[in-house]
Amino acid sequence: MSYWTSARLEDGYPVIGEFPGRQNLPLNEYGYWTLMAKRGVEADIILTNQLVASVEYMPIPIHTSIRGGITGGSTEYIPASQFGSSVWVSLFPYLSNDKQIKKLRNGDVYTRDKALTYASAMLAHELGHQLLQLGHPWSNEACIMRPAEVLDFASWVKKIDAKKCQIGSSPAMNPGALEIPVW
């Protein structure tokens, strides 16, 4: 996290943190995105280019901790939504070529098309949580519902095989397996 407090975007703005003349909101914090419903955001799907990386006081998945607190997306409980939840995906880990992001992506630099393909896979993953309440089938690398290791999205997407990971193929792949937390 200390790296991100001094890292800069191509336009010179900080990746996270304060900047004179810019509203000081905790946009990089997972808790900000998790609590959007309480902030009045009404959306089923949210895409952002904001890096979401933070140290949390609430439960956080181990795969997010291994990534240094970086979250690529999440499904959040929002009772007013037509699905009872909303999803958000941060495009930053896919589109950025920051040295720390590249390190977590196994050194890969993505073309814009590849980055958007991998971000689309993340959106599909989150929609699996939102629409079917599917969990994370950790033992099956062919499942889109198994999170990417670190930020190695290229390897993750390459392993996805719908024939090897069908609905009902494991307890985590049964609709209703995931209870979306209420914060």
N, C-alpha and C positions, 0 to 999 in steps of 0.2 A: 504494500500500500504506500510505503514512503516514496517509491518510484513515481507513482501517479500524481502525487502532490506537486511534483516539479516538472512532469512531462508536459510538452507543448504540442498543440495541433499545428498543422502546416500553416495556418493563418496567424500563428503566434499566441493564440489564446491558450490558457491552461486546459488540460484534459479534464481535470476536476479542480475545484477550489474557487476562490474569490478572484474577481477581476474588476477594476474600477469601471463604474458605469453599467455593469451587468448585474441583474438581479441575483442576489445570493440565495439560491435554493439548493437543497441537498439532492440535486438531480442524479448524482452518481450513486446514491445510497439505495440499497435493496429495499430498505424499509419504506422509502418514498414511493417506490413503484408498487410495493405490496399493499400499501394503504391508500391507493388512488381512489377507491370507492368512497372512503371517508372524506376525501378532498373534493368529491362531487364529479369525478370523471365518469362519464357514461359512454362506454365503448366495449364492444365485444373483442376487438383486436386492436392492439396499439403497436406501431413500429416506431422506433426511435433510433437516432444515430448517437445518442448519449452512451458513453461507457458507463456500465453499471458495475461498480467495484467498491466494496466496502467491508468493514469489519462489523459484524452484527452482534446484537445482544439477544436476538431471537434465534430459534433453531434454524440452521442452514444446512443444506445437504452436503455430505462429505465431498462430492465431486466438485462443488463450488469452492470449498475450502482449498482443495488441491490446486485449483486454478488461481489461487491468490485472491479469492474473494470476488472474482469476475463471474457475473451471471449473464448468460446469453439470452435467457428468456424465462418466463414463469407463468403459471396459471394461478389466478387469484380469485378468492371467493367474493362475489358481488351479487347479493341476493336480488337486486333490482334488474340484473341482466336477464335477457330471455333464456340464457343457459345456466344462470346461477353463478356464473364466473366470467372472467375475461382473461385474455392472454396478452402478454406483451413480449416483444423480442427486440433486443438491442442489436443493431446492425454493426456496431463498432468492432466487435471481435472478428467480423467477416471482412469489412471494408478497410480497416486500418492496416497500415504497414509499419506501425510503431515497432521498434526493436523488441520490446517486451511481448507484444502480441505475437510477433513472428516467432519468438523463442517458444511460446506456449503452443504455437501451431506447428511445431516440429521444423521450424525454419522456412515454412512455405510462404510464398507470396502468391496471392490469389488474383486472377484477372477479375474484373468487375462481374462478368458472367458467372464465373465459378463462385465468387463470394455470394452472389445473390442466389445461386443454386443451393449452397450450403445453408444460407439463412432461411430459405424456403423449407429445407428439411427440418430446421429448428422450429419453424412455425407449424409444420405438420406434426411434429413431436408434441408441441404445446396444445394443439387442437385435439390430439389424442387424449390428453389429460382433460381438456375442457368438455369435449363432446361425449366421450365414452368413459371418462374417469379411469383410464388405463394407468397402470403403475410403471415402474422401471424393471424390466426383466433382465437383471444384471448378468445372468448366465448365458444369454443368447445375443451374441454380437450382431446377428442378422436383423435385429429389431430396431426400427426407428425410435422406439420408446426407450431404448438403452442409451443413456447420455454419452456424448462424445468424451473420449479420454482427454484430459486437459483441455486444449482448444484445437485438437487435431481433427478438424471437421472433414478434411479430404479423406482421411482413412476411415472415419466413421461412416460417411455417405457411401464409400466404395463397398463397405461390408453389408449394407442394407439389402435384404432379400425378402420380399414379402412372402414368398413361398415357404421360407424357413421360419417365419414368424407370423403366424396367423392369429386372428382374434380367438381367444380361448386356448392357445397353445401352451400357456403357463398360467399360474395364479395371477401374476401381474398383468397378463394380457386379457383377463376377464373384465368385461364392462362392470364398472362399479368397484374395482379393486382399490382405487385411490380415493381417499377422503380428502377433499381440498380443504386445507386448514382455514379456520376463521381466526384472524388476528385481532 
